[in-house]
Amino acid sequence: MFFSTILAATAAFSLASALSSSLQQVAGFTSTPTKAKMYVYIPTNKLAKPPIVVAIHHCAGTGPSYFSETQGYAQNADTHGFIVIYPSSPSSGGCWDVSSTASLTHNGGGDSQTIVNMVKYAETHYGGDPDKVYMTGSSSGAMMTNVLAGAYPDVFKAGTLYGGVPDGCFYVAGATAGMATPAWNSQCSGGKLIKTAQQWGDQVRSYYPGYTGSRPKMLIFHGTIDTTLYYANFGEELKEWSNVLGVSFNHNQTNTPISGYTKMIYGDGTKLVGVSCYNVGHTPPVRVPDDLAWFGIA
């Protein structure tokens, strides 16, 4: 155990030392409407108008811990000149508020709006390109990615998520923004909240009524033996976004991007793709190259 800890620490140090920059907490960010903290990785060779990737951690995580878990983003930022925002949840357990009306609604408050405010800060202070803003996340971060896609389609161009639930699935009546422990919806997590594609789509559209602009394209990974956010949620997510994005299932591609994974292509594959990860639990490992290819920035 001692030697494995030393090896892990050494590997993390070697990787960090190979980066052109380091993760920094943004002291100038006034965290509103919730107290989420903003961390950012800005490569030395940042583009004059860099794309922005928001990488959102899981429960029991933090911005810095997710940075350590997914340093492929920072490595690629060094190569391609984009910046990465790592939000850090204000809740005691590290989960994100994806249950309250505030967080689910456009400009309604909650953690979702705080993350959007981080994006706006990056655009203003680092020259971030508002036309190239992307998001990714694992577990609770995947759920927040769906929430942001629904409530702020005017901000984000694309999202990738690993082991989430449909946007709005975790809604809990009476849940309020800023709770020390965000509300949990057992019916949803257990894969028992089933709706039609139209019902899911109408629910997403209700979070930003009157919006008629473009919506982010979505790449969704889910493990077939996930017992935290059950696999049935994967099908519900695909139903939801197929309706919102106006695309229908087209075909499967087996054993891609790796053996045991199956891509589910909707339409021409440019707006919605699901990836079923056979014999994988909670959550599928993050695939940074696939994310960045989906975003079109690497």
N, C-alpha and C positions, 0 to 999 in steps of 0.2 A: 504493500500500500504506500509506504514511504517513497519507494523508488518510482512508482507510477505517478505520484504527486509531483515529484521532482521533474520527471520527464515531461509531464503536462505543462508545468510552469515554464520549463526551458523552451518547449515548443512555442508557447504563447509569447514568451519574450523574444524569441528569434523571429516570429512572424511580425510582431509589433515593430521590432527594430528594422525590419525590411521595408516598412511603409515610409512614405515620404513625409508624412505628418502624423498627428496623433488625435485621438478623440478629445474634444473639449466641451465642457459645459458652457452654455451661453448665458453668461451672467446678465447680459443686457436684455434678455427676453423677459418681459413682464407676463407671467403665466396667468392667462385668463381664458375662459371663465373658471377653469379648475386649476389646481396647483401642479399639473404635470410639468416635469422638467424637460428642458430641451438640450440635447447633446448633438454635436455635429462633427462630421469628418470632412475637412476641406483639404484636398490634395494640394501639394505644392504647385502643380501645373494646372490648377483650376482654369477652366475655360472662362473667357470674358463673360459669357452668358451661359452658365452651366445648367444642364438638366439637374433636377432634384429627385432623389429617391428617398422616400420615407420608409424606414424599416422598423416594424412595430413588434415588440416583444410579447411573449406568452405570459400567463400567470406565473407568479413567483419570480419573474424576471425584472430586469431594469434596462434602460438604454445602454449603459456600459456592458452589461452581461451579454446582451444581444449582439453588440459590436464584437465582443470576443468570440461568440458562437458563429458569427457569419462574416468573418473578416475578408471573405472573398469579395464583398461589396467594396471595402476599402481598397483592396488590391486592384480591383478593376477601376475604381475611381482614380487611382494613381495613373492608370494607363489611358483612361478616356476623359478625364477632366471633369466629371460630374461631382456633385456633393451629396452626402448622405446625412439625413436627419434621423436620430435615434431618440424618439420620445421616451420618457420614463413615467410610468403610471403613478398617480398620486395616492392610490389606494394601499392599504396596509398589506394586502396579499399580492399586490402587483398586477391584478386583473384590470381590464379596461371596462368602463361603463358602456355597455352595448344594450342596456335594458331600459333606460329612461327615455321618456318622450323627448326630453331636452337633447340628449345625445343623438337620437335618431333623426331629429328634425333639422333642416337647413337653417343655420343661424339661430338654433334654439338653445344653445349652450352646451354644457357637458364636455366630456373629454374630446369628442370629435371636433368641436369648434376650437378647442385649445390646440389640437394638432394642426388644424387649418391655419391658425394664427402663427404657428411655427413656420409653415410654408411661406406665409406672407412676410414674415421676418426675414427669411432666407432670400426672398426675392428682392426685398428692399436693401438689405445690408450686404449680401454676397453677390448680387447681380443675377440671382437665379432666374431661369427662363420660365415664365408662367405658362408657356405652351408645351413644356416638357417636364411635367410633374407626375411622378409615379409612386406607387405604394406597394408594400409587401408585408406579410406578417405570418406568424405561426400561432395556432390555437387562439387564445384571446386576441392576439394581434391579427389573426386571420379574420376573426369576427369583426374587429374594428375596420379592417380593410373593406369588408362588405358594407359596413355602416357608412364609411366615407364615400364609397361608390354610389350609394343611394342618396345620401344627404348633400353631397358636394360634387355632383358630376361636372360642375363648371370649373372645378379646381384640378381634378385628376384625369389623366389621359388613359391610364391602364393600371391594372392591379394583378398581383399574383398572391395566392394564399395557400397555406398548408394546414389542413385540418380545421376547418371552420364550420359555420352554420349559416343559413340564409340571412340576409339583411332583414331585421325585424323579428326573427325567430325567437330571440332572447328577451323580447319585450316583456316586462312585468308591470302590471297595473300598480300604480303607487310608487314605483321606483323613482328615486330622485337623483339628480346629478350631484356629485361630490360626496357620495356615501363612502364611509371608510372601507366597506366591503361591498362592491357592486352586486346587485341582485343576480341570483342564479335561477335559470328556468330549467327544471329537471325534465319537463315534457319535451322541450326542444333538444337538450343535450342527449336525451335517450333516443332521439330519432323518431319520436312519436307525434310530432307536430307536422301533419301532412296537409298540404293544400294543392289546389290546381295551379298550373302555371299562370293563369290569368289572375287568380287571387294573390299570388306572390307578387306578380308584376304590378298590380294595382296598389299593393301595400308599399312597394318601393316608390312608386310615383307619388304617393300621398305624402312622402317626407319632404318633397320639394314641389308643392303644387304649382302648376302653371309653367314649369320648366319644359322647354321644347328643344333644347340644344343637344349636342352630342353627349354620349355617355361612355365611360371608360370600358375598354375591352378587358376581359377577365380570363385568367388562367388559373384553374382550380385543381389542387392536388389533395387526395384524401386516401388514407389507409383503409384497407378492407376489414381489418380487425381492430379498428379504433373503438375502444370501450370508454372513452371519455366524452367525445363528441361523435356519436355513433355514425356508422357508414351511411345510413339512410339520409343523413343530412346532405351528403354529397349529391344525391339525386334531386333533393329539394332545391339545392343551390342551382343546379343546372336547369331545372324547370323555371326557377325565378329569373335567371339572367337570360335564358333563351327568349322569354316573353319580353323582358325589358329591352333587349338588344334586337329583337325581331328576327331571330335566326332559329332554324330547326336542326335537329340532329341529322347528320349526313352519313358518317361512317366511323368505324373504329380503326385504329392502327395499333396492332398488338406488339408487345415487346419493344416499346419505344416510350421515352428516350433511353430506357434501360430494360433489361430482361425482367419480366414480371409486371411491368407497367403497361397500361393500355390507354392510349390517347382517344378521347371521344371528341370528334370534330363536329362542330356545329357550323352550318353554312359553309363558307369557303375557308373557315379556320382562322380568319383574321379578327374576329370579334369575341368568340367564346370557344374555349377548349377545356375539357376536363381531363384529368389524369388519374385513373384508378390505380392505386398502388397495392398490388397483391401481397397479402401476408405482412403488411406493414401496419403498425399500431398508431399511437398518437405521439408525435405527428410525423409525416414524411420528412426526411432530411431536406433542408433547403438546397435548391439547385440554382446557384447564382447565375451561371451562364445562360440557363433557360430563361430566368427572369429578365436578364438584360437583353436577350434576343427578343423577348416579347415586348419589352419597352422600346426596342429599336435604337438603343444607345450603345450597343457593343456587339 
